[in-house]
Amino acid sequence: MIDHDSARQEPATTVEPETTPPPAPTVKVRRTRISGLWIGMILAAVVLLLLLVFILQNNQPVDIAFFGMSGQFPLGVALLLAAICGVLLVAVPGGARILQLRRTVRRAGARHAR
């Protein structure tokens, strides 16, 4: 009897390993001050655009009274001025504190250098 499975021998195939090029070395790009500045500028432009849309959509006149002064402003402008005043109320004392701390560190560094 003839064994059909053994009679059918397939030709030997050689499997060559795939030659893929080695992966390119990853270069870590450091963030620079300029890249941070660009990101900040883009974010500021987006915020300004949103503020402009807000002001243009809220242009109903409102009466504003402050310490005896009064006037009419568009609602968007009045809210923007209120927000700016709020930021200044936080930024001025914060900036003064930062200057105070810098001065203290500078003096401590001068004493330490002696």
C-alpha positions as CSV (number, residue, x, y, z in Angstrom):
1,M,0.0,0.0,0.0
2,I,1.2,3.5,-0.8
3,D,1.0,6.1,1.8
4,H,-0.2,9.2,0.0
5,D,0.8,11.5,2.8
6,S,4.4,10.4,2.7
7,A,4.5,10.3,-1.1
8,R,3.6,14.0,-1.2
9,Q,6.6,15.7,0.2
10,E,6.6,19.4,-0.2
11,P,9.8,21.1,-1.2
12,A,11.7,22.5,1.7
13,T,11.2,26.2,2.1
14,T,13.6,28.3,3.8
15,V,12.2,31.1,5.8
16,E,14.6,34.0,5.9
17,P,14.3,36.4,8.9
18,E,12.8,39.7,8.0
19,T,15.3,42.4,7.8
20,T,13.6,45.4,9.2
21,P,15.8,48.4,9.9
22,P,16.4,49.2,13.5
23,P,14.0,51.8,14.9
24,A,15.3,55.4,14.6
25,P,16.6,56.7,17.9
26,T,14.1,58.8,19.6
27,V,15.2,62.3,20.2
28,K,13.7,64.1,23.1
29,V,13.0,67.7,22.2
30,R,13.4,70.0,25.1
31,R,10.8,72.7,25.7
32,T,12.2,76.1,25.3
33,R,11.1,79.5,26.5
34,I,10.1,80.5,23.0
35,S,7.9,77.4,22.6
36,G,6.2,78.3,25.9
37,L,5.8,81.9,24.6
38,W,4.1,80.7,21.4
39,I,1.7,78.5,23.4
40,G,0.9,81.5,25.7
41,M,0.4,83.8,22.7
42,I,-2.0,81.3,21.0
43,L,-4.0,80.9,24.2
44,A,-4.1,84.6,24.7
45,A,-5.4,85.1,21.2
46,V,-8.1,82.6,21.8
47,V,-9.2,84.2,25.0
48,L,-9.2,87.7,23.4
49,L,-11.4,86.3,20.6
50,L,-13.8,84.8,23.1
51,L,-13.9,88.2,25.0
52,L,-14.6,90.0,21.8
53,V,-17.5,87.7,21.0
54,F,-18.8,88.1,24.5
55,I,-18.7,91.9,24.3
56,L,-20.3,92.0,20.9
57,Q,-23.2,89.7,22.0
58,N,-23.8,91.7,25.3
59,N,-24.1,95.2,24.0
60,Q,-27.3,96.3,25.9
61,P,-26.7,99.5,27.8
62,V,-26.6,99.3,31.6
63,D,-26.4,102.0,34.2
64,I,-23.3,101.9,36.4
65,A,-22.9,103.9,39.6
66,F,-19.7,104.0,41.6
67,F,-18.9,106.4,44.5
68,G,-21.2,109.1,43.2
69,M,-20.2,108.7,39.6
70,S,-22.6,107.2,37.1
71,G,-22.8,106.4,33.5
72,Q,-24.0,104.0,30.9
73,F,-21.8,101.3,29.4
74,P,-22.6,98.3,27.2
75,L,-23.1,95.2,29.5
76,G,-20.1,93.3,28.0
77,V,-17.7,96.3,28.5
78,A,-19.0,96.8,32.1
79,L,-18.4,93.2,33.0
80,L,-14.9,93.2,31.3
81,L,-13.9,96.3,33.3
82,A,-15.1,94.6,36.5
83,A,-13.1,91.5,35.7
84,I,-10.0,93.6,35.0
85,C,-10.4,95.4,38.3
86,G,-10.7,92.0,40.0
87,V,-7.5,90.8,38.4
88,L,-5.7,94.0,39.4
89,L,-6.8,93.5,43.0
90,V,-5.1,90.2,43.1
91,A,-2.1,90.9,40.9
92,V,-0.8,94.1,42.6
93,P,-0.4,92.6,46.1
94,G,0.8,89.3,44.6
95,G,3.4,91.2,42.5
96,A,4.5,93.2,45.6
97,R,4.9,89.9,47.5
98,I,7.0,88.4,44.8
99,L,9.3,91.4,44.7
100,Q,9.6,91.2,48.5
101,L,10.6,87.6,48.4
102,R,13.1,88.2,45.6
103,R,14.7,91.0,47.7
104,T,14.9,88.7,50.7
105,V,16.5,85.9,48.7
106,R,19.0,88.3,47.1
107,R,20.0,89.7,50.5
108,A,20.3,86.2,52.0
109,G,22.5,85.2,49.0
110,A,24.8,88.2,49.5
111,R,25.2,87.4,53.2
112,H,25.9,83.7,52.4
113,A,28.6,84.7,49.8
114,R,30.6,86.6,52.4
